[in-house]
Amino acid sequence: MLTPHEVFKTSGHVDKFADWMCKDLKTGEIFRADHLVEEVLEARLKGDKAARGEATKEVEEDEDKKKRKKKVKEIKNIKLPDEEVAEYENVLAQIDGFSGPQLGELIKKYNIVNPGTGGPLEPPIEFNLMFDTAIGPSGQMKGYLRPETAQGQFLNFSKLLDFNNEKMPFASASIGKSFRNEISPRAGLLRVREFLMAEIEHFVDPEDKSHPRFDEVKDVKLSFLPKDVQVAGSNKLVETTIGEAVKSGMVDNETLGYFIARIYSFLIKIGVDSTRLRFRQHMANEMAHYAADCWDAELQTSHGWIECVGCADRSAYDLSVHSARTNEKLVVRQQLPEPVTVEKFEVEIQKKKFGPKFRKNAGTVEKWLLERTQCELEDLAKELKDTGKISFKIASIPDETIELDTEFINIEKVTKVEHVREFTPNVIEPSFGIGRIIYSVFEHSFWSRPEDKDRSVLSLPPLVAPTKVLLVPLSSHNDLQPIVKKLSAKLRKEQIPFKVDDSSASIGKRYARNDELGTPFGITIDFDSVKDESVTLRERDSTKQVRGSFEDIVAAVREITYNGVSWSNGTAKLTPFDSQSGDA
Ligand SMILES: Nc1ncnc2c1ncn2[C@@H]1O[C@H](COP(=O)(O)OP(=O)(O)OP(=O)(O)O)[C@@H](O)[C@H]1O
């Protein structure tokens, strides 16, 4: 988590990991420029709708919420000219793609001011999001709290490749805290300065980004928001299978497509509502310059569409920059099935002459030369041929310009037979924000029973519910205790997390409060249980009940929870139970 300056300087974070902020010099308030433009234009569009008499219930509720936040000035119901409405919609569709200066232009053009006070704002300036610190007692070594887990994985590339017996493709994964000095943290878990991140770095051959298991997911149907749709100012979703999306080139390659589909399956499995999930492609200027393609899994919540998982093809960027900085090769070597004849530039160094000329720097100069790419060697060979010498600078010998003539070096194109292919892998990176996912799952799973709005249910899938079963003895009568004990032991043995609620509240109340906590099953123990060890199993969402031996009931719970079996299949052999349990 605590990472030396050099790592993030090399990865580009020191120079580029920044958001744009605007300052109100009078009040000292600071706003994130893109969020400000987004919020103000959205508010004006809603005001316009209201002025046109098109206010929906949602608009009214939103306005009410915003008024409470004292953002009154922007919410006036003012009808906008039609062209302006279209312009606003266009800007909003592309809001993630603007640079700082472009945001500054928009702020000027649309006269966007401090929404609270109406005061003017300074043009946007860049604000680096990393928390910096000093490492060690001398305070000399600058460091940062990591803003993502990825870089640590890249630094360990050689070890990871070794663990995988040098075989490609392979992946590493890491889960842990990341830190970003967000300009304005807000919306609970959605934007915080310390958050849990889970990232997979999947290393793949740049010349073959097919995925051996793509066939398994190719028919998964998804909602896509591609970049050209956004650039055209729309947010109309394209519904198609991931197979088609890759085939048409909308999604760059199979491996990226495979992970997009797997992200989808994961989110659905843990309780995300598929109708409130879309994959939005990054627009060209939103994407890092090195990325080949990038899609965000966005979940719709009461705070709008929220990016919860990013899935990017980061190409060979990270490994290349770390390798260049450290002079360590971060490459894969693969035995070729058949030797190939290649033409390539090679450097011939007169080592004996290097020592006296460069002394302690001889090794560094030699290494630098040997690590040049073919393109660089081609340029150097030309320089040597044309001028009889080459001159260059090396970062670690900053005060010296190195000059070498043909007495010291020769660079020539040679024909060689190669048995090994050497390449820098590309990286496909799914990056999950755990807090945002959990928050969205809560919103997507929470509902009230139509017959009684006060009775809420958290429909967490059994697999992710922290407590799977609530054990409910009908009464606190001593006769029921042995069965409670026996059933508890059985559940413990089967590793099914459960809780006992033997409070004096009515059965209905006990069920209701656990429905709200997301506990998917209730097992009721009554006086018949004492006689024949039969118990009742209740399902949270439907409130359906079945009866059977406690062995069969526990087996059904296990099958439904851990093996993806449906309620009706899992309880097919049990007897439907119609009770007046106080549920209604
Ligand atoms: N401040 C934050 N609080 C909580 N989760 C975050 C935060 N920033 C990023 N994440 C999570 O980490 C994931 C990967 O980070 P990434 O760098 O792609 O986000 P980002 O594009 O910077 O997010 P945003 O544009 O919303 O700031 C995001 O999909 C999100 O789930």
The ligand as an SDF file (V2000), in Angstrom:
LIG
                    3D

 31 33  0  0  0  0  0  0  0  0999 V2000
  -13.2290    7.1750   -4.5210 N   0  0  0  0  0  0  0  0  0  0  0  0
  -13.6780    5.9420   -4.7070 C   0  0  0  0  0  0  0  0  0  0  0  0
  -14.4710    5.3670   -3.7700 N   0  0  0  0  0  0  0  0  0  0  0  0
  -14.9130    4.1140   -3.9330 C   0  0  0  0  0  0  0  0  0  0  0  0
  -14.6210    3.3490   -4.9900 N   0  0  0  0  0  0  0  0  0  0  0  0
  -13.8310    3.8570   -5.9550 C   0  0  0  0  0  0  0  0  0  0  0  0
  -13.3260    5.1800   -5.8670 C   0  0  0  0  0  0  0  0  0  0  0  0
  -12.5590    5.4220   -6.9670 N   0  0  0  0  0  0  0  0  0  0  0  0
  -12.5910    4.3050   -7.7070 C   0  0  0  0  0  0  0  0  0  0  0  0
  -13.3480    3.3600   -7.1160 N   0  0  0  0  0  0  0  0  0  0  0  0
  -13.5950    1.9800   -7.5920 C   0  0  0  0  0  0  0  0  0  0  0  0
  -12.4370    1.4540   -8.2030 O   0  0  0  0  0  0  0  0  0  0  0  0
  -12.7350    0.9800   -9.5230 C   0  0  0  0  0  0  0  0  0  0  0  0
  -11.5650    1.1680  -10.4490 C   0  0  0  0  0  0  0  0  0  0  0  0
  -11.0570    2.4830  -10.3860 O   0  0  0  0  0  0  0  0  0  0  0  0
  -10.9310    3.4570  -11.6490 P   0  0  0  0  0  0  0  0  0  0  0  0
   -9.6280    4.1200  -11.5750 O   0  0  0  0  0  0  0  0  0  0  0  0
  -11.3080    2.7710  -12.9080 O   0  0  0  0  0  0  0  0  0  0  0  0
  -12.0790    4.5030  -11.2350 O   0  0  0  0  0  0  0  0  0  0  0  0
  -12.3080    5.9530  -11.8020 P   0  0  0  0  0  0  0  0  0  0  0  0
  -12.5920    5.8530  -13.2580 O   0  0  0  0  0  0  0  0  0  0  0  0
  -11.2110    6.8400  -11.3590 O   0  0  0  0  0  0  0  0  0  0  0  0
  -13.6420    6.3120  -10.9890 O   0  0  0  0  0  0  0  0  0  0  0  0
  -14.3730    7.7400  -10.9980 P   0  0  0  0  0  0  0  0  0  0  0  0
  -14.3190    8.2400  -12.4230 O   0  0  0  0  0  0  0  0  0  0  0  0
  -15.7450    7.4330  -10.5130 O   0  0  0  0  0  0  0  0  0  0  0  0
  -13.5760    8.5770  -10.0590 O   0  0  0  0  0  0  0  0  0  0  0  0
  -13.9590    1.7880   -9.9310 C   0  0  0  0  0  0  0  0  0  0  0  0
  -14.7170    1.0580  -10.8650 O   0  0  0  0  0  0  0  0  0  0  0  0
  -14.7040    1.9510   -8.6310 C   0  0  0  0  0  0  0  0  0  0  0  0
  -15.5320    0.8290   -8.3770 O   0  0  0  0  0  0  0  0  0  0  0  0
  1  2  1  0
  2  3  1  0
  2  7  2  0
  3  4  2  0
  4  5  1  0
  5  6  2  0
  6  7  1  0
  6 10  1  0
  7  8  1  0
  8  9  2  0
  9 10  1  0
 10 11  1  0
 11 12  1  0
 11 30  1  0
 12 13  1  0
 13 14  1  0
 13 28  1  0
 14 15  1  0
 15 16  1  0
 16 17  2  0
 16 18  1  0
 16 19  1  0
 19 20  1  0
 20 21  2  0
 20 22  1  0
 20 23  1  0
 23 24  1  0
 24 25  2  0
 24 26  1  0
 24 27  1  0
 28 29  1  0
 28 30  1  0
 30 31  1  0
M  END
$$$$
